[in-house]
């Protein structure tokens, strides 16, 4: 499945990404032969979810955006959640999360 292999601090427009989390999933289909013995297995419809957190003036991506996936991600993505947080004792914080579809074009 297409998930990032290189994770680190990434500079984004006027913001710094501090963490990125990924989880991958897919439907496993097991095929059997005529005798009922194991024949073949395949992962179908692979997807992944991601979440990126950081600090800066505002979240660098917008809701429903099709860009903003962390480095190393391939396929199509959609951002499903964005959040901006401000407090008196720290820099403004943001986070966004979404889903990716590596098989989509």
N, C-alpha and C positions, 0 to 999 in steps of 0.2 A: 504494500500500500504506500501511497505517496505521503510521507510525513517528513518533516524537516530532520536533517541529520546534524545540523550545526546550529546550536542555540547559544546566544550571547547577548550582550547589551547592544541594542541597535538604535542609532539616532534616527528619529523621524522628524518631520517638520516641527520645529520649536518644541519638541518633547523628547523624552528619553524612555524607551521601553525598558522596564526592569525585570519582567518575568514573562514567560510564555509557557502555556500548558497545552498538551495535545492528548487526545485519545482517539484511537482508530477502532472501527468495527466493520463487520461485513457478515453477510449471510453465508453460512457454510452449507454446501449441498454435497451429499455423499451418494455416489452412484453404485449400484450393485450389478453384477452380471446375472445371467439366466439362472444360475444355481443359487443366487442370493448371497454370494461372497462379495467382499469389498472389491470394487473395480477402480474407482477414481474419486477424488474429492476436489472441489473447487470453491473459491471464495467469490461470491457474486455481490454486486452492488456495494463496493467498499465506500465508506464515508469516514470522515473524521470531524471532530469538534475541536475548537481551539479557543483559548482565552489569552489575552495580552493585557498586562497592567503596566502602568508607568506614571511618570510625573511630567507636568508641563502645563501650559496655559489652557489648552483644551484638547479633547480627544481628537487624534489626527485622522480619524475615519468617521463616516456618517452611517447611520442606520440604513440597512438595505444596500450598502455599498458592495460592489463586486471587486474592490481592490482593498489593500490593507492586510492581506494575508502575510503572516510572518515569512521570513526568508526561507527558501527551500520547499515551499508548498507549490504543488502543481495542480492543474485542473481548475474548476470553477469554485468560487467561494461566495458566501453571502453573509454579511454581518447582521446578526439578529438582535444584538443588545449592545448599547453604549451607556456609559455612566461617567459623569464628572462629579468630583467631590472637592470641596474647599473647606479648609479649617484655618483658624488663626495661628496655629503652632506648626504648620508644615506647608510645603509647596502644594499647589493644586495637584490633584491626582485624577487619573482617568483609567478606564478599562473598557475593553470591548471584547465580544465573543461572537462566534458564528459557527457555521458548518461548511465543510468542504466536500467536493465531489470530484475525486481524481480522475474518474472515467469520463466526465462530461467535457464537451468541447464547445 
